[in-house]
Amino acid sequence: MAEWQERAACKGHPEAWIFDATIRDDPAVWLRAGHICAKCPVSTECAEWAQTEREYDGIAAGWVWRPRADGKSMKWTPCVPL
């Protein structure tokens, strides 16, 4: 685990929020996780990690990887409405 992950606000919460693709279909989980991410001191590092590692399952820095409206591609979507 990276040093920044030790300081993450989500530490101690369900690991599935970070690594589980099934949460893409659960807006209630996005909302809970998004509020935690909003207060996180390492959200920048988290977002950089998700992009660098191509981690597209779960939630990273308050964003979830979701299908676009056309259903043909994916995009990062905020967990909490901006």
PDB file of N, CA, C and O in Angstrom:
ATOM      1  N   MET A   1       0.852  -1.177   0.000  1.00  0.00           N
ATOM      2  CA  MET A   1       0.000   0.000   0.000  1.00  0.00           C
ATOM      3  C   MET A   1       0.898   1.241   0.000  1.00  0.00           C
ATOM      4  O   MET A   1       1.861   1.332   0.762  1.00  0.00           O
ATOM      5  N   ALA A   2       0.565   2.172  -0.855  1.00  0.00           N
ATOM      6  CA  ALA A   2       1.335   3.413  -0.946  1.00  0.00           C
ATOM      7  C   ALA A   2       1.090   4.279   0.291  1.00  0.00           C
ATOM      8  O   ALA A   2       0.061   4.148   0.954  1.00  0.00           O
ATOM      9  N   GLU A   3       2.029   5.153   0.591  1.00  0.00           N
ATOM     10  CA  GLU A   3       1.924   6.030   1.760  1.00  0.00           C
ATOM     11  C   GLU A   3       0.655   6.870   1.708  1.00  0.00           C
ATOM     12  O   GLU A   3      -0.020   7.038   2.724  1.00  0.00           O
ATOM     13  N   TRP A   4       0.329   7.394   0.543  1.00  0.00           N
ATOM     14  CA  TRP A   4      -0.853   8.244   0.447  1.00  0.00           C
ATOM     15  C   TRP A   4      -2.123   7.450   0.744  1.00  0.00           C
ATOM     16  O   TRP A   4      -3.084   8.005   1.276  1.00  0.00           O
ATOM     17  N   GLN A   5      -2.141   6.156   0.407  1.00  0.00           N
ATOM     18  CA  GLN A   5      -3.319   5.330   0.677  1.00  0.00           C
ATOM     19  C   GLN A   5      -3.545   5.143   2.175  1.00  0.00           C
ATOM     20  O   GLN A   5      -4.679   4.961   2.617  1.00  0.00           O
ATOM     21  N   GLU A   6      -2.475   5.187   2.947  1.00  0.00           N
ATOM     22  CA  GLU A   6      -2.589   5.092   4.399  1.00  0.00           C
ATOM     23  C   GLU A   6      -3.330   6.297   4.981  1.00  0.00           C
ATOM     24  O   GLU A   6      -3.938   6.206   6.047  1.00  0.00           O
ATOM     25  N   ARG A   7      -3.271   7.434   4.265  1.00  0.00           N
ATOM     26  CA  ARG A   7      -3.910   8.667   4.737  1.00  0.00           C
ATOM     27  C   ARG A   7      -5.276   8.905   4.100  1.00  0.00           C
ATOM     28  O   ARG A   7      -5.917   9.916   4.386  1.00  0.00           O
ATOM     29  N   ALA A   8      -5.727   8.006   3.253  1.00  0.00           N
ATOM     30  CA  ALA A   8      -6.987   8.177   2.527  1.00  0.00           C
ATOM     31  C   ALA A   8      -8.191   8.136   3.467  1.00  0.00           C
ATOM     32  O   ALA A   8      -8.228   7.347   4.411  1.00  0.00           O
ATOM     33  N   ALA A   9      -9.162   8.985   3.200  1.00  0.00           N
ATOM     34  CA  ALA A   9     -10.376   9.039   4.018  1.00  0.00           C
ATOM     35  C   ALA A   9     -11.176   7.739   3.935  1.00  0.00           C
ATOM     36  O   ALA A   9     -11.944   7.431   4.846  1.00  0.00           O
ATOM     37  N   CYS A  10     -11.009   6.983   2.867  1.00  0.00           N
ATOM     38  CA  CYS A  10     -11.769   5.741   2.702  1.00  0.00           C
ATOM     39  C   CYS A  10     -11.126   4.551   3.407  1.00  0.00           C
ATOM     40  O   CYS A  10     -11.710   3.469   3.456  1.00  0.00           O
ATOM     41  N   LYS A  11      -9.946   4.742   3.945  1.00  0.00           N
ATOM     42  CA  LYS A  11      -9.281   3.647   4.640  1.00  0.00           C
ATOM     43  C   LYS A  11     -10.187   3.139   5.759  1.00  0.00           C
ATOM     44  O   LYS A  11     -10.665   3.917   6.585  1.00  0.00           O
ATOM     45  N   GLY A  12     -10.413   1.847   5.776  1.00  0.00           N
ATOM     46  CA  GLY A  12     -11.285   1.247   6.771  1.00  0.00           C
ATOM     47  C   GLY A  12     -12.710   1.059   6.290  1.00  0.00           C
ATOM     48  O   GLY A  12     -13.498   0.381   6.949  1.00  0.00           O
ATOM     49  N   HIS A  13     -13.058   1.648   5.149  1.00  0.00           N
ATOM     50  CA  HIS A  13     -14.372   1.443   4.549  1.00  0.00           C
ATOM     51  C   HIS A  13     -14.295   0.233   3.626  1.00  0.00           C
ATOM     52  O   HIS A  13     -13.201  -0.250   3.336  1.00  0.00           O
ATOM     53  N   PRO A  14     -15.440  -0.262   3.161  1.00  0.00           N
ATOM     54  CA  PRO A  14     -15.416  -1.467   2.317  1.00  0.00           C
ATOM     55  C   PRO A  14     -14.476  -1.330   1.121  1.00  0.00           C
ATOM     56  O   PRO A  14     -14.584  -0.386   0.338  1.00  0.00           O
ATOM     57  N   GLU A  15     -13.559  -2.279   0.993  1.00  0.00           N
ATOM     58  CA  GLU A  15     -12.606  -2.259  -0.113  1.00  0.00           C
ATOM     59  C   GLU A  15     -13.328  -2.354  -1.457  1.00  0.00           C
ATOM     60  O   GLU A  15     -12.799  -1.915  -2.478  1.00  0.00           O
ATOM     61  N   ALA A  16     -14.523  -2.920  -1.457  1.00  0.00           N
ATOM     62  CA  ALA A  16     -15.293  -3.048  -2.686  1.00  0.00           C
ATOM     63  C   ALA A  16     -15.581  -1.698  -3.322  1.00  0.00           C
ATOM     64  O   ALA A  16     -15.739  -1.604  -4.540  1.00  0.00           O
ATOM     65  N   TRP A  17     -15.651  -0.637  -2.494  1.00  0.00           N
ATOM     66  CA  TRP A  17     -15.894   0.689  -3.059  1.00  0.00           C
ATOM     67  C   TRP A  17     -14.797   1.070  -4.025  1.00  0.00           C
ATOM     68  O   TRP A  17     -15.040   1.806  -4.981  1.00  0.00           O
ATOM     69  N   ILE A  18     -13.610   0.587  -3.794  1.00  0.00           N
ATOM     70  CA  ILE A  18     -12.472   0.973  -4.610  1.00  0.00           C
ATOM     71  C   ILE A  18     -12.237   0.001  -5.761  1.00  0.00           C
ATOM     72  O   ILE A  18     -11.864   0.420  -6.857  1.00  0.00           O
ATOM     73  N   PHE A  19     -12.446  -1.276  -5.527  1.00  0.00           N
ATOM     74  CA  PHE A  19     -12.023  -2.280  -6.496  1.00  0.00           C
ATOM     75  C   PHE A  19     -13.141  -3.115  -7.105  1.00  0.00           C
ATOM     76  O   PHE A  19     -12.845  -4.123  -7.747  1.00  0.00           O
ATOM     77  N   ASP A  20     -14.381  -2.758  -6.942  1.00  0.00           N
ATOM     78  CA  ASP A  20     -15.480  -3.604  -7.396  1.00  0.00           C
ATOM     79  C   ASP A  20     -16.284  -2.912  -8.495  1.00  0.00           C
ATOM     80  O   ASP A  20     -16.885  -1.863  -8.267  1.00  0.00           O
ATOM     81  N   ALA A  21     -16.289  -3.496  -9.669  1.00  0.00           N
ATOM     82  CA  ALA A  21     -17.011  -2.913 -10.803  1.00  0.00           C
ATOM     83  C   ALA A  21     -18.519  -2.927 -10.596  1.00  0.00           C
ATOM     84  O   ALA A  21     -19.220  -2.154 -11.248  1.00  0.00           O
ATOM     85  N   THR A  22     -19.050  -3.777  -9.713  1.00  0.00           N
ATOM     86  CA  THR A  22     -20.501  -3.862  -9.535  1.00  0.00           C
ATOM     87  C   THR A  22     -21.092  -2.597  -8.932  1.00  0.00           C
ATOM     88  O   THR A  22     -22.300  -2.380  -9.030  1.00  0.00           O
ATOM     89  N   ILE A  23     -20.265  -1.754  -8.306  1.00  0.00           N
ATOM     90  CA  ILE A  23     -20.814  -0.533  -7.721  1.00  0.00           C
ATOM     91  C   ILE A  23     -21.221   0.471  -8.796  1.00  0.00           C
ATOM     92  O   ILE A  23     -21.873   1.470  -8.492  1.00  0.00           O
ATOM     93  N   ARG A  24     -20.850   0.220 -10.031  1.00  0.00           N
ATOM     94  CA  ARG A  24     -21.261   1.121 -11.126  1.00  0.00           C
ATOM     95  C   ARG A  24     -22.774   1.261 -11.207  1.00  0.00           C
ATOM     96  O   ARG A  24     -23.282   2.268 -11.699  1.00  0.00           O
ATOM     97  N   ASP A  25     -23.492   0.255 -10.726  1.00  0.00           N
ATOM     98  CA  ASP A  25     -24.945   0.250 -10.824  1.00  0.00           C
ATOM     99  C   ASP A  25     -25.635   0.604  -9.511  1.00  0.00           C
ATOM    100  O   ASP A  25     -26.835   0.374  -9.367  1.00  0.00           O
ATOM    101  N   ASP A  26     -24.904   1.152  -8.564  1.00  0.00           N
ATOM    102  CA  ASP A  26     -25.481   1.453  -7.253  1.00  0.00           C
ATOM    103  C   ASP A  26     -25.228   2.906  -6.854  1.00  0.00           C
ATOM    104  O   ASP A  26     -24.258   3.196  -6.153  1.00  0.00           O
ATOM    105  N   PRO A  27     -26.100   3.824  -7.298  1.00  0.00           N
ATOM    106  CA  PRO A  27     -25.912   5.241  -6.978  1.00  0.00           C
ATOM    107  C   PRO A  27     -25.879   5.532  -5.483  1.00  0.00           C
ATOM    108  O   PRO A  27     -25.272   6.524  -5.077  1.00  0.00           O
ATOM    109  N   ALA A  28     -26.503   4.712  -4.652  1.00  0.00           N
ATOM    110  CA  ALA A  28     -26.454   4.933  -3.205  1.00  0.00           C
ATOM    111  C   ALA A  28     -25.025   4.773  -2.691  1.00  0.00           C
ATOM    112  O   ALA A  28     -24.596   5.519  -1.811  1.00  0.00           O
ATOM    113  N   VAL A  29     -24.290   3.811  -3.233  1.00  0.00           N
ATOM    114  CA  VAL A  29     -22.889   3.626  -2.851  1.00  0.00           C
ATOM    115  C   VAL A  29     -22.072   4.807  -3.335  1.00  0.00           C
ATOM    116  O   VAL A  29     -21.206   5.291  -2.606  1.00  0.00           O
ATOM    117  N   TRP A  30     -22.325   5.286  -4.554  1.00  0.00           N
ATOM    118  CA  TRP A  30     -21.580   6.442  -5.081  1.00  0.00           C
ATOM    119  C   TRP A  30     -21.724   7.618  -4.137  1.00  0.00           C
ATOM    120  O   TRP A  30     -20.747   8.287  -3.800  1.00  0.00           O
ATOM    121  N   LEU A  31     -22.960   7.862  -3.713  1.00  0.00           N
ATOM    122  CA  LEU A  31     -23.223   9.020  -2.870  1.00  0.00           C
ATOM    123  C   LEU A  31     -22.466   8.918  -1.549  1.00  0.00           C
ATOM    124  O   LEU A  31     -21.820   9.878  -1.131  1.00  0.00           O
ATOM    125  N   ARG A  32     -22.541   7.760  -0.887  1.00  0.00           N
ATOM    126  CA  ARG A  32     -21.820   7.585   0.380  1.00  0.00           C
ATOM    127  C   ARG A  32     -20.314   7.739   0.167  1.00  0.00           C
ATOM    128  O   ARG A  32     -19.645   8.464   0.903  1.00  0.00           O
ATOM    129  N   ALA A  33     -19.797   7.055  -0.836  1.00  0.00           N
ATOM    130  CA  ALA A  33     -18.355   7.124  -1.099  1.00  0.00           C
ATOM    131  C   ALA A  33     -17.947   8.523  -1.552  1.00  0.00           C
ATOM    132  O   ALA A  33     -16.891   9.021  -1.160  1.00  0.00           O
ATOM    133  N   GLY A  34     -18.771   9.149  -2.366  1.00  0.00           N
ATOM    134  CA  GLY A  34     -18.458  10.489  -2.861  1.00  0.00           C
ATOM    135  C   GLY A  34     -18.317  11.508  -1.745  1.00  0.00           C
ATOM    136  O   GLY A  34     -17.465  12.393  -1.820  1.00  0.00           O
ATOM    137  N   HIS A  35     -19.144  11.396  -0.709  1.00  0.00           N
ATOM    138  CA  HIS A  35     -19.042  12.318   0.427  1.00  0.00           C
ATOM    139  C   HIS A  35     -17.762  12.067   1.207  1.00  0.00           C
ATOM    140  O   HIS A  35     -17.171  13.008   1.737  1.00  0.00           O
ATOM    141  N   ILE A  36     -17.327  10.828   1.286  1.00  0.00           N
ATOM    142  CA  ILE A  36     -16.054  10.518   1.945  1.00  0.00           C
ATOM    143  C   ILE A  36     -14.908  11.077   1.108  1.00  0.00           C
ATOM    144  O   ILE A  36     -13.997  11.711   1.641  1.00  0.00           O
ATOM    145  N   CYS A  37     -14.952  10.844  -0.195  1.00  0.00           N
ATOM    146  CA  CYS A  37     -13.898  11.343  -1.087  1.00  0.00           C
ATOM    147  C   CYS A  37     -13.798  12.865  -1.052  1.00  0.00           C
ATOM    148  O   CYS A  37     -12.704  13.421  -1.153  1.00  0.00           O
ATOM    149  N   ALA A  38     -14.927  13.531  -0.912  1.00  0.00           N
ATOM    150  CA  ALA A  38     -14.931  15.000  -0.916  1.00  0.00           C
ATOM    151  C   ALA A  38     -14.101  15.578   0.225  1.00  0.00           C
ATOM    152  O   ALA A  38     -13.599  16.697   0.120  1.00  0.00           O
ATOM    153  N   LYS A  39     -13.953  14.829   1.310  1.00  0.00           N
ATOM    154  CA  LYS A  39     -13.192  15.296   2.477  1.00  0.00           C
ATOM    155  C   LYS A  39     -11.790  14.699   2.521  1.00  0.00           C
ATOM    156  O   LYS A  39     -11.061  14.911   3.490  1.00  0.00           O
ATOM    157  N   CYS A  40     -11.408  13.966   1.500  1.00  0.00           N
ATOM    158  CA  CYS A  40     -10.155  13.216   1.524  1.00  0.00           C
ATOM    159  C   CYS A  40      -8.942  14.118   1.266  1.00  0.00           C
ATOM    160  O   CYS A  40      -8.949  14.930   0.341  1.00  0.00           O
ATOM    161  N   PRO A  41      -7.906  13.968   2.089  1.00  0.00           N
ATOM    162  CA  PRO A  41      -6.708  14.783   1.900  1.00  0.00           C
ATOM    163  C   PRO A  41      -5.812  14.300   0.762  1.00  0.00           C
ATOM    164  O   PRO A  41      -4.849  14.981   0.407  1.00  0.00           O
ATOM    165  N   VAL A  42      -6.111  13.147   0.191  1.00  0.00           N
ATOM    166  CA  VAL A  42      -5.244  12.602  -0.865  1.00  0.00           C
ATOM    167  C   VAL A  42      -6.004  12.348  -2.159  1.00  0.00           C
ATOM    168  O   VAL A  42      -5.629  11.460  -2.924  1.00  0.00           O
ATOM    169  N   SER A  43      -7.056  13.104  -2.419  1.00  0.00           N
ATOM    170  CA  SER A  43      -7.856  12.859  -3.624  1.00  0.00           C
ATOM    171  C   SER A  43      -7.055  13.080  -4.912  1.00  0.00           C
ATOM    172  O   SER A  43      -7.290  12.397  -5.909  1.00  0.00           O
ATOM    173  N   THR A  44      -6.124  14.016  -4.900  1.00  0.00           N
ATOM    174  CA  THR A  44      -5.289  14.236  -6.087  1.00  0.00           C
ATOM    175  C   THR A  44      -4.443  13.005  -6.378  1.00  0.00           C
ATOM    176  O   THR A  44      -4.376  12.544  -7.517  1.00  0.00           O
ATOM    177  N   GLU A  45      -3.797  12.474  -5.342  1.00  0.00           N
ATOM    178  CA  GLU A  45      -2.978  11.269  -5.518  1.00  0.00           C
ATOM    179  C   GLU A  45      -3.826  10.093  -5.972  1.00  0.00           C
ATOM    180  O   GLU A  45      -3.392   9.294  -6.801  1.00  0.00           O
ATOM    181  N   CYS A  46      -5.026   9.985  -5.433  1.00  0.00           N
ATOM    182  CA  CYS A  46      -5.941   8.904  -5.781  1.00  0.00           C
ATOM    183  C   CYS A  46      -6.330   8.989  -7.260  1.00  0.00           C
ATOM    184  O   CYS A  46      -6.314   7.983  -7.970  1.00  0.00           O
ATOM    185  N   ALA A  47      -6.676  10.182  -7.714  1.00  0.00           N
ATOM    186  CA  ALA A  47      -7.055  10.364  -9.120  1.00  0.00           C
ATOM    187  C   ALA A  47      -5.887  10.053 -10.041  1.00  0.00           C
ATOM    188  O   ALA A  47      -6.063   9.414 -11.078  1.00  0.00           O
ATOM    189  N   GLU A  48      -4.702  10.501  -9.668  1.00  0.00           N
ATOM    190  CA  GLU A  48      -3.510  10.216 -10.485  1.00  0.00           C
ATOM    191  C   GLU A  48      -3.240   8.719 -10.537  1.00  0.00           C
ATOM    192  O   GLU A  48      -2.890   8.184 -11.590  1.00  0.00           O
ATOM    193  N   TRP A  49      -3.402   8.039  -9.402  1.00  0.00           N
ATOM    194  CA  TRP A  49      -3.204   6.590  -9.342  1.00  0.00           C
ATOM    195  C   TRP A  49      -4.189   5.869 -10.258  1.00  0.00           C
ATOM    196  O   TRP A  49      -3.804   4.974 -11.009  1.00  0.00           O
ATOM    197  N   ALA A  50      -5.464   6.264 -10.192  1.00  0.00           N
ATOM    198  CA  ALA A  50      -6.488   5.604 -11.009  1.00  0.00           C
ATOM    199  C   ALA A  50      -6.183   5.752 -12.495  1.00  0.00           C
ATOM    200  O   ALA A  50      -6.355   4.804 -13.262  1.00  0.00           O
ATOM    201  N   GLN A  51      -5.733   6.931 -12.903  1.00  0.00           N
ATOM    202  CA  GLN A  51      -5.408   7.162 -14.307  1.00  0.00           C
ATOM    203  C   GLN A  51      -4.142   6.409 -14.711  1.00  0.00           C
ATOM    204  O   GLN A  51      -4.107   5.776 -15.766  1.00  0.00           O
ATOM    205  N   THR A  52      -3.118   6.475 -13.893  1.00  0.00           N
ATOM    206  CA  THR A  52      -1.843   5.827 -14.204  1.00  0.00           C
ATOM    207  C   THR A  52      -1.971   4.310 -14.248  1.00  0.00           C
ATOM    208  O   THR A  52      -1.452   3.655 -15.151  1.00  0.00           O
ATOM    209  N   GLU A  53      -2.671   3.763 -13.256  1.00  0.00           N
ATOM    210  CA  GLU A  53      -2.818   2.304 -13.151  1.00  0.00           C
ATOM    211  C   GLU A  53      -3.983   1.766 -13.979  1.00  0.00           C
ATOM    212  O   GLU A  53      -4.215   0.559 -14.047  1.00  0.00           O
ATOM    213  N   ARG A  54      -4.702   2.684 -14.600  1.00  0.00           N
ATOM    214  CA  ARG A  54      -5.895   2.307 -15.370  1.00  0.00           C
ATOM    215  C   ARG A  54      -6.855   1.474 -14.523  1.00  0.00           C
ATOM    216  O   ARG A  54      -7.349   0.430 -14.949  1.00  0.00           O
ATOM    217  N   GLU A  55      -7.100   1.965 -13.324  1.00  0.00           N
ATOM    218  CA  GLU A  55      -8.003   1.308 -12.378  1.00  0.00           C
ATOM    219  C   GLU A  55      -9.411   1.810 -12.653  1.00  0.00           C
ATOM    220  O   GLU A  55      -9.794   2.890 -12.204  1.00  0.00           O
ATOM    221  N   TYR A  56     -10.168   1.031 -13.384  1.00  0.00           N
ATOM    222  CA  TYR A  56     -11.495   1.461 -13.812  1.00  0.00           C
ATOM    223  C   TYR A  56     -12.630   0.787 -13.054  1.00  0.00           C
ATOM    224  O   TYR A  56     -13.799   0.989 -13.382  1.00  0.00           O
ATOM    225  N   ASP A  57     -12.301  -0.006 -12.051  1.00  0.00           N
ATOM    226  CA  ASP A  57     -13.336  -0.621 -11.226  1.00  0.00           C
ATOM    227  C   ASP A  57     -13.480   0.181  -9.947  1.00  0.00           C
ATOM    228  O   ASP A  57     -12.497   0.702  -9.421  1.00  0.00           O
ATOM    229  N   GLY A  58     -14.689   0.282  -9.450  1.00  0.00           N
ATOM    230  CA  GLY A  58     -14.902   0.975  -8.190  1.00  0.00           C
ATOM    231  C   GLY A  58     -14.876   2.489  -8.318  1.00  0.00           C
ATOM    232  O   GLY A  58     -15.183   3.051  -9.370  1.00  0.00           O
ATOM    233  N   ILE A  59     -14.504   3.127  -7.228  1.00  0.00           N
ATOM    234  CA  ILE A  59     -14.514   4.586  -7.115  1.00  0.00           C
ATOM    235  C   ILE A  59     -13.109   5.076  -6.829  1.00  0.00           C
ATOM    236  O   ILE A  59     -12.380   4.474  -6.040  1.00  0.00           O
ATOM    237  N   ALA A  60     -12.732   6.168  -7.470  1.00  0.00           N
ATOM    238  CA  ALA A  60     -11.424   6.784  -7.226  1.00  0.00           C
ATOM    239  C   ALA A  60     -11.605   8.293  -7.172  1.00  0.00           C
ATOM    240  O   ALA A  60     -12.112   8.898  -8.117  1.00  0.00           O
ATOM    241  N   ALA A  61     -11.192   8.895  -6.072  1.00  0.00           N
ATOM    242  CA  ALA A  61     -11.225  10.349  -5.903  1.00  0.00           C
ATOM    243  C   ALA A  61     -12.617  10.947  -6.129  1.00  0.00           C
ATOM    244  O   ALA A  61     -12.743  12.068  -6.620  1.00  0.00           O
ATOM    245  N   GLY A  62     -13.648  10.200  -5.774  1.00  0.00           N
ATOM    246  CA  GLY A  62     -15.011  10.703  -5.922  1.00  0.00           C
ATOM    247  C   GLY A  62     -15.597  10.542  -7.310  1.00  0.00           C
ATOM    248  O   GLY A  62     -16.611  11.158  -7.635  1.00  0.00           O
ATOM    249  N   TRP A  63     -14.964   9.717  -8.129  1.00  0.00           N
ATOM    250  CA  TRP A  63     -15.437   9.473  -9.495  1.00  0.00           C
ATOM    251  C   TRP A  63     -15.628   7.978  -9.715  1.00  0.00           C
ATOM    252  O   TRP A  63     -14.918   7.160  -9.129  1.00  0.00           O
ATOM    253  N   VAL A  64     -16.583   7.629 -10.555  1.00  0.00           N
ATOM    254  CA  VAL A  64     -16.849   6.229 -10.893  1.00  0.00           C
ATOM    255  C   VAL A  64     -16.839   6.100 -12.421  1.00  0.00           C
ATOM    256  O   VAL A  64     -17.312   6.991 -13.126  1.00  0.00           O
ATOM    257  N   TRP A  65     -16.304   4.999 -12.921  1.00  0.00           N
ATOM    258  CA  TRP A  65     -16.196   4.736 -14.356  1.00  0.00           C
ATOM    259  C   TRP A  65     -17.512   4.152 -14.809  1.00  0.00           C
ATOM    260  O   TRP A  65     -17.869   3.048 -14.398  1.00  0.00           O
ATOM    261  N   ARG A  66     -18.254   4.874 -15.659  1.00  0.00           N
ATOM    262  CA  ARG A  66     -19.609   4.479 -16.070  1.00  0.00           C
ATOM    263  C   ARG A  66     -19.770   4.511 -17.579  1.00  0.00           C
ATOM    264  O   ARG A  66     -19.031   5.208 -18.273  1.00  0.00           O
ATOM    265  N   PRO A  67     -20.741   3.752 -18.090  1.00  0.00           N
ATOM    266  CA  PRO A  67     -21.013   3.804 -19.531  1.00  0.00           C
ATOM    267  C   PRO A  67     -21.542   5.179 -19.940  1.00  0.00           C
ATOM    268  O   PRO A  67     -22.288   5.821 -19.199  1.00  0.00           O
ATOM    269  N   ARG A  68     -21.148   5.606 -21.111  1.00  0.00           N
ATOM    270  CA  ARG A  68     -21.700   6.840 -21.688  1.00  0.00           C
ATOM    271  C   ARG A  68     -23.143   6.574 -22.114  1.00  0.00           C
ATOM    272  O   ARG A  68     -23.577   5.424 -22.175  1.00  0.00           O
ATOM    273  N   ALA A  69     -23.876   7.634 -22.406  1.00  0.00           N
ATOM    274  CA  ALA A  69     -25.274   7.513 -22.795  1.00  0.00           C
ATOM    275  C   ALA A  69     -25.451   6.628 -24.031  1.00  0.00           C
ATOM    276  O   ALA A  69     -26.465   5.943 -24.162  1.00  0.00           O
ATOM    277  N   ASP A  70     -24.460   6.640 -24.942  1.00  0.00           N
ATOM    278  CA  ASP A  70     -24.580   5.826 -26.150  1.00  0.00           C
ATOM    279  C   ASP A  70     -24.355   4.336 -25.878  1.00  0.00           C
ATOM    280  O   ASP A  70     -24.612   3.495 -26.739  1.00  0.00           O
ATOM    281  N   GLY A  71     -23.868   4.017 -24.662  1.00  0.00           N
ATOM    282  CA  GLY A  71     -23.637   2.632 -24.280  1.00  0.00           C
ATOM    283  C   GLY A  71     -22.441   1.979 -24.950  1.00  0.00           C
ATOM    284  O   GLY A  71     -22.171   0.798 -24.729  1.00  0.00           O
ATOM    285  N   LYS A  72     -21.726   2.736 -25.765  1.00  0.00           N
ATOM    286  CA  LYS A  72     -20.612   2.164 -26.531  1.00  0.00           C
ATOM    287  C   LYS A  72     -19.256   2.430 -25.910  1.00  0.00           C
ATOM    288  O   LYS A  72     -18.273   1.786 -26.276  1.00  0.00           O
ATOM    289  N   SER A  73     -19.186   3.361 -24.985  1.00  0.00           N
ATOM    290  CA  SER A  73     -17.903   3.682 -24.367  1.00  0.00           C
ATOM    291  C   SER A  73     -18.140   4.081 -22.913  1.00  0.00           C
ATOM    292  O   SER A  73     -19.283   4.161 -22.463  1.00  0.00           O
ATOM    293  N   MET A  74     -17.064   4.328 -22.192  1.00  0.00           N
ATOM    294  CA  MET A  74     -17.136   4.640 -20.779  1.00  0.00           C
ATOM    295  C   MET A  74     -16.570   6.031 -20.514  1.00  0.00           C
ATOM    296  O   MET A  74     -15.841   6.585 -21.337  1.00  0.00           O
ATOM    297  N   LYS A  75     -16.919   6.592 -19.343  1.00  0.00           N
ATOM    298  CA  LYS A  75     -16.386   7.885 -18.939  1.00  0.00           C
ATOM    299  C   LYS A  75     -16.353   7.954 -17.414  1.00  0.00           C
ATOM    300  O   LYS A  75     -17.089   7.234 -16.740  1.00  0.00           O
ATOM    301  N   TRP A  76     -15.507   8.815 -16.878  1.00  0.00           N
ATOM    302  CA  TRP A  76     -15.513   9.080 -15.440  1.00  0.00           C
ATOM    303  C   TRP A  76     -16.705   9.964 -15.131  1.00  0.00           C
ATOM    304  O   TRP A  76     -16.937  10.963 -15.813  1.00  0.00           O
ATOM    305  N   THR A  77     -17.468   9.597 -14.095  1.00  0.00           N
ATOM    306  CA  THR A  77     -18.656  10.323 -13.686  1.00  0.00           C
ATOM    307  C   THR A  77     -18.522  10.679 -12.203  1.00  0.00           C
ATOM    308  O   THR A  77     -18.126   9.823 -11.413  1.00  0.00           O
ATOM    309  N   PRO A  78     -18.839  11.912 -11.802  1.00  0.00           N
ATOM    310  CA  PRO A  78     -18.728  12.241 -10.381  1.00  0.00           C
ATOM    311  C   PRO A  78     -19.746  11.448  -9.551  1.00  0.00           C
ATOM    312  O   PRO A  78     -20.890  11.262  -9.967  1.00  0.00           O
ATOM    313  N   CYS A  79     -19.317  10.988  -8.384  1.00  0.00           N
ATOM    314  CA  CYS A  79     -20.208  10.250  -7.490  1.00  0.00           C
ATOM    315  C   CYS A  79     -21.285  11.132  -6.901  1.00  0.00           C
ATOM    316  O   CYS A  79     -22.418  10.695  -6.700  1.00  0.00           O
ATOM    317  N   VAL A  80     -20.929  12.372  -6.626  1.00  0.00           N
ATOM    318  CA  VAL A  80     -21.855  13.355  -6.059  1.00  0.00           C
ATOM    319  C   VAL A  80     -22.034  14.424  -7.112  1.00  0.00           C
ATOM    320  O   VAL A  80     -21.046  14.922  -7.652  1.00  0.00           O
ATOM    321  N   PRO A  81     -23.287  14.800  -7.426  1.00  0.00           N
ATOM    322  CA  PRO A  81     -23.494  15.829  -8.451  1.00  0.00           C
ATOM    323  C   PRO A  81     -22.684  17.091  -8.168  1.00  0.00           C
ATOM    324  O   PRO A  81     -22.645  17.584  -7.041  1.00  0.00           O
ATOM    325  N   LEU A  82     -22.041  17.598  -9.214  1.00  0.00           N
ATOM    326  CA  LEU A  82     -21.217  18.813  -9.058  1.00  0.00           C
ATOM    327  C   LEU A  82     -22.070  20.062  -9.070  1.00  0.00           C
ATOM    328  O   LEU A  82     -21.545  21.169  -8.951  1.00  0.00           O
TER     329      LEU A  82
END
